[in-house]
Amino acid sequence: MASLRSDVASLVACLAGDHGCEVRMTTSGHWRVTRPGYGSVSMSSTPSDKRSLRNAKADARRYLGITI
C-alpha cells in the first residue's frame, strides 16, 4: 500500500498537470492549489490521517470544480 504522503503528492501533480492548477508550497509546509476563476485548496504535504486524501479530493471537487 502506498503511503499517504505519496498519494497526496500524486494528487497535487494531477491537479497541476491535468487540470491546469497552480500549486505552491506555503511557508508552513502545506500545498496551496489554486485554479483561475475558482477558490483555493490547502492540503498537508505530510498527512497523518487516513481520511486526508479523501478530504483533499472532496475539497478539489467543492472549491476547484474538479472531480477526481
DSSP file (Angstrom, degrees, kcal/mol; ACC not computed):
  #  RESIDUE AA STRUCTURE BP1 BP2  ACC     N-H-->O    O-->H-N    N-H-->O    O-->H-N    TCO  KAPPA ALPHA  PHI   PSI    X-CA   Y-CA   Z-CA
    1    1 A M              0   0    0      0, 0.0     2,-0.1     0, 0.0     0, 0.0   0.000 360.0 360.0 360.0 134.3    0.0    0.0    0.0
    2    2 A A        -     0   0    0      1,-0.1     2,-0.1     2,-0.1     0, 0.0  -0.355 360.0-105.0 -73.0 154.6    1.3    3.4   -0.9
    3    3 A S     >  -     0   0    0      1,-0.1     4,-1.9    -2,-0.1     5,-0.1  -0.409  21.7-118.8 -78.5 157.3    1.9    6.0    1.8
    4    4 A L  H  > S+     0   0    0      1,-0.2     4,-2.7     2,-0.2     5,-0.2   0.863 113.0  59.6 -61.1 -36.6   -0.5    8.9    2.2
    5    5 A R  H  > S+     0   0    0      1,-0.2     4,-2.0     2,-0.2    -1,-0.2   0.917 108.0  42.9 -61.1 -44.3    2.4   11.3    1.5
    6    6 A S  H  > S+     0   0    0      2,-0.2     4,-2.1     1,-0.2    -1,-0.2   0.835 112.2  55.0 -72.4 -31.1    3.0    9.9   -2.0
    7    7 A D  H  X S+     0   0    0     -4,-1.9     4,-2.1     2,-0.2    -2,-0.2   0.912 109.7  46.2 -65.7 -42.0   -0.8    9.7   -2.6
    8    8 A V  H  X S+     0   0    0     -4,-2.7     4,-2.6     2,-0.2    -2,-0.2   0.897 111.0  52.7 -66.9 -39.6   -1.1   13.4   -1.8
    9    9 A A  H  X S+     0   0    0     -4,-2.0     4,-2.2    -5,-0.2    -2,-0.2   0.894 109.6  49.3 -62.2 -39.5    1.9   14.2   -4.0
   10   10 A S  H  X S+     0   0    0     -4,-2.1     4,-2.2     2,-0.2    -2,-0.2   0.893 110.6  50.3 -65.5 -40.2    0.3   12.3   -6.9
   11   11 A L  H  X S+     0   0    0     -4,-2.1     4,-2.5     2,-0.2    -2,-0.2   0.918 110.9  48.7 -63.1 -44.5   -3.0   14.2   -6.3
   12   12 A V  H  X S+     0   0    0     -4,-2.6     4,-2.2     1,-0.2    -2,-0.2   0.902 111.5  49.9 -63.0 -41.9   -1.1   17.5   -6.4
   13   13 A A  H  X S+     0   0    0     -4,-2.2     4,-2.9     2,-0.2     5,-0.4   0.889 110.8  50.1 -64.2 -39.1    0.8   16.5   -9.6
   14   14 A C  H  X>S+     0   0    0     -4,-2.2     4,-2.1     2,-0.2     5,-0.9   0.920 110.4  49.0 -64.6 -44.7   -2.5   15.5  -11.2
   15   15 A L  H  X5S+     0   0    0     -4,-2.5     6,-2.0     1,-0.2     4,-0.5   0.890 117.3  41.8 -63.3 -39.2   -4.2   18.9  -10.3
   16   16 A A  H  X5S+     0   0    0     -4,-2.2     4,-0.5     4,-0.2    -2,-0.2   0.927 124.6  33.4 -74.7 -45.4   -1.2   20.8  -11.7
   17   17 A G  H  <5S+     0   0    0     -4,-2.9    -3,-0.2    -5,-0.2    -2,-0.2   0.941 127.9  29.7 -79.8 -49.6   -0.6   18.8  -14.8
   18   18 A D  H  <5S+     0   0    0     -4,-2.1    -3,-0.2    -5,-0.4    -1,-0.1   0.735 128.9  34.4 -86.8 -24.1   -4.0   17.6  -16.0
   19   19 A H  H  <<S-     0   0    0     -5,-0.9    -1,-0.2    -4,-0.5    -3,-0.1   0.375  99.9-118.8-118.5   3.2   -6.2   20.4  -14.7
   20   20 A G     <  +     0   0    0     -4,-0.5    -4,-0.2    -6,-0.2     2,-0.2   0.772  55.7 155.9  68.8  28.2   -4.0   23.5  -15.0
   21   21 A C        -     0   0    0     -6,-2.0     2,-0.5    -7,-0.1    14,-0.2  -0.536  44.0-122.7 -84.5 153.3   -4.0   24.4  -11.4
   22   22 A E  E     -A   34   0A   0     12,-2.9    12,-2.6    -2,-0.2     2,-0.4  -0.853  31.0-168.3 -94.4 128.8   -1.2   26.5   -9.8
   23   23 A V  E     +A   33   0A   0     -2,-0.5     2,-0.3    10,-0.2    10,-0.2  -0.962  12.5 163.8-122.3 133.6    0.5   24.7   -7.0
   24   24 A R  E     -A   32   0A   0      8,-1.9     8,-2.9    -2,-0.4     2,-0.5  -0.989  35.9-116.7-145.3 155.6    2.9   26.1   -4.5
   25   25 A M  E     -A   31   0A   0     -2,-0.3     6,-0.2     6,-0.2     2,-0.1  -0.786  30.8-140.0 -91.8 130.2    4.3   25.2   -1.1
   26   26 A T    >   -     0   0    0      4,-3.0     3,-1.5    -2,-0.5    -1,-0.0  -0.341  26.9-105.5 -82.0 169.8    3.4   27.5    1.8
   27   27 A T  T 3  S+     0   0    0      1,-0.3    -1,-0.1     2,-0.1    -2,-0.0   0.730 120.6  58.7 -68.0 -20.3    5.9   28.5    4.5
   28   28 A S  T 3  S-     0   0    0      2,-0.1    -1,-0.3     0, 0.0    -3,-0.0   0.428 122.4-103.3 -89.4   1.6    4.0   26.2    6.9
   29   29 A G  S <  S+     0   0    0     -3,-1.5    16,-1.1     1,-0.3     2,-0.3   0.691  79.5 125.8  89.1  18.9    4.7   23.2    4.7
   30   30 A H  E     - B   0  44A   0     14,-0.2    -4,-3.0    15,-0.1     2,-0.4  -0.751  62.2-114.4-105.9 156.8    1.2   22.8    3.1
   31   31 A W  E     -AB  25  43A   0     12,-3.5    12,-2.4    -2,-0.3     2,-0.5  -0.772  23.7-158.8 -86.8 133.6    0.3   22.7   -0.6
   32   32 A R  E     -AB  24  42A   0     -8,-2.9    -8,-1.9    -2,-0.4     2,-0.5  -0.971  10.6-171.0-113.1 116.8   -1.8   25.6   -1.8
   33   33 A V  E     +AB  23  41A   0      8,-3.2     8,-2.7    -2,-0.5     2,-0.3  -0.937   6.5 177.3-113.1 125.4   -3.7   24.8   -5.0
   34   34 A T  E     -AB  22  40A   0    -12,-2.6   -12,-2.9    -2,-0.5     6,-0.2  -0.928  12.8-164.4-126.7 152.8   -5.5   27.5   -7.0
   35   35 A R    >   -     0   0    0      4,-1.1     3,-2.3    -2,-0.3   -14,-0.1  -0.998  35.9-101.7-135.7 130.9   -7.4   27.4  -10.2
   36   36 A P  T 3  S+     0   0    0      0, 0.0     3,-0.1     0, 0.0    -2,-0.0  -0.254 108.6  15.2 -54.8 130.8   -8.3   30.6  -12.2
   37   37 A G  T 3  S+     0   0    0      1,-0.3     2,-0.2     0, 0.0    -3,-0.0   0.417 119.3  76.3  86.1  -1.2  -11.9   31.5  -11.6
   38   38 A Y  S <  S-     0   0    0     -3,-2.3    -1,-0.3     1,-0.3    26,-0.2  -0.676  83.3 -96.4-128.0-179.0  -12.3   29.3   -8.6
   39   39 A G        -     0   0    0     24,-1.7    -4,-1.1    -2,-0.2     2,-0.3   0.146  43.0-100.6 -80.6-156.7  -11.2   29.3   -4.9
   40   40 A S  E     -B   34   0A   0     -6,-0.2     2,-0.4     2,-0.0    -6,-0.2  -0.918  20.7-149.0-131.7 159.3   -8.1   27.7   -3.5
   41   41 A V  E     -B   33   0A   0     -8,-2.7    -8,-3.2    -2,-0.3     2,-0.4  -0.983   5.2-158.2-129.2 138.3   -7.5   24.5   -1.5
   42   42 A S  E     +B   32   0A   0     -2,-0.4     2,-0.3   -10,-0.2   -10,-0.2  -0.963  16.2 174.0-116.7 134.9   -4.8   23.9    1.1
   43   43 A M  E     -B   31   0A   0    -12,-2.4   -12,-3.5    -2,-0.4     2,-0.1  -0.992  34.2-103.0-141.2 150.0   -3.6   20.4    1.9
   44   44 A S  E     -B   30   0A   0     -2,-0.3   -14,-0.2   -14,-0.2   -15,-0.1  -0.422  14.1-150.9 -70.7 139.7   -0.9   19.0    4.1
   45   45 A S  S    S+     0   0    0    -16,-1.1    -1,-0.1     1,-0.3   -36,-0.1   0.646  98.6  38.5 -82.7 -15.3    2.2   17.7    2.5
   46   46 A T  S    S-     0   0    0    -17,-0.2    -1,-0.3   -38,-0.1   -41,-0.1  -0.620  85.6-168.1-131.5  73.3    2.7   15.2    5.3
   47   47 A P        -     0   0    0      0, 0.0   -42,-0.2     0, 0.0   -43,-0.1  -0.277  15.5-174.2 -66.5 147.3   -0.8   13.9    6.2
   48   48 A S        +     0   0    0    -44,-0.1     2,-0.4   -43,-0.0   -43,-0.0   0.476  62.1  78.3-116.2  -7.9   -1.3   12.0    9.4
   49   49 A D  S >  S-     0   0    0      1,-0.1     3,-1.7   -45,-0.0     4,-0.3  -0.866  72.6-138.9-107.8 136.1   -5.0   11.0    9.0
   50   50 A K  T 3  S+     0   0    0     -2,-0.4     4,-0.3     1,-0.3     3,-0.3   0.692 104.5  56.7 -66.2 -17.0   -6.1    8.2    6.7
   51   51 A R  T 3> S+     0   0    0      1,-0.2     4,-2.6     2,-0.1    -1,-0.3   0.481  79.5  94.0 -89.3  -3.1   -9.0   10.3    5.6
   52   52 A S  H <> S+     0   0    0     -3,-1.7     4,-2.3     1,-0.2    -1,-0.2   0.862  83.5  49.2 -62.8 -38.2   -6.8   13.2    4.4
   53   53 A L  H  > S+     0   0    0     -4,-0.3     4,-2.2    -3,-0.3    -1,-0.2   0.926 112.5  48.1 -66.8 -43.4   -6.7   12.1    0.8
   54   54 A R  H  > S+     0   0    0     -4,-0.3     4,-2.0     1,-0.2    -2,-0.2   0.902 112.8  48.9 -62.4 -41.0  -10.4   11.6    0.6
   55   55 A N  H  X S+     0   0    0     -4,-2.6     4,-2.3     2,-0.2    -1,-0.2   0.878 109.3  52.4 -66.4 -38.0  -10.9   15.1    2.2
   56   56 A A  H  X S+     0   0    0     -4,-2.3     4,-2.1     2,-0.2    -2,-0.2   0.897 109.6  49.0 -65.6 -40.5   -8.5   16.7   -0.3
   57   57 A K  H  X S+     0   0    0     -4,-2.2     4,-1.9     2,-0.2    11,-0.2   0.893 111.0  50.3 -64.8 -39.8  -10.4   15.2   -3.3
   58   58 A A  H  X S+     0   0    0     -4,-2.0     4,-2.6     2,-0.2    -2,-0.2   0.893 109.7  50.6 -65.9 -39.4  -13.6   16.4   -1.8
   59   59 A D  H  X>S+     0   0    0     -4,-2.3     4,-3.0     2,-0.2     5,-0.6   0.888 108.2  52.8 -64.7 -38.9  -12.2   19.9   -1.4
   60   60 A A  I  X>S+     0   0    0     -4,-2.1     6,-1.9     1,-0.2     4,-1.3   0.893 111.8  46.3 -63.1 -39.0  -10.9   19.9   -5.0
   61   61 A R  I  X5S+     0   0    0     -4,-1.9     4,-0.6     4,-0.2    -2,-0.2   0.928 118.8  40.6 -67.7 -45.3  -14.5   19.0   -6.1
   62   62 A R  I  <5S+     0   0    0     -4,-2.6    -2,-0.2     1,-0.1    -3,-0.2   0.934 129.7  22.8 -69.4 -48.0  -16.1   21.7   -4.0
   63   63 A Y  I  <5S+     0   0    0     -4,-3.0   -24,-1.7    -5,-0.2    -3,-0.2   0.673 131.6  34.3-101.2 -20.1  -13.7   24.6   -4.4
   64   64 A L  I  <<S-     0   0    0     -4,-1.3    -3,-0.2    -5,-0.6    -2,-0.1   0.520  95.7-124.3-112.5  -9.6  -11.9   23.9   -7.7
   65   65 A G     << +     0   0    0     -4,-0.6     2,-0.5    -5,-0.5    -4,-0.2   0.789  66.4 132.5  71.6  28.0  -14.7   22.3   -9.7
   66   66 A I        -     0   0    0     -6,-1.9     2,-0.6    -9,-0.1    -1,-0.2  -0.955  43.3-157.8-118.5 123.6  -12.5   19.2  -10.4
   67   67 A T              0   0    0     -2,-0.5    -9,-0.1     1,-0.1   -10,-0.0  -0.888 360.0 360.0-100.4 121.5  -13.8   15.6   -9.9
   68   68 A I              0   0    0     -2,-0.6    -1,-0.1   -11,-0.2   -10,-0.1   0.345 360.0 360.0-116.7 360.0  -11.0   13.1   -9.4
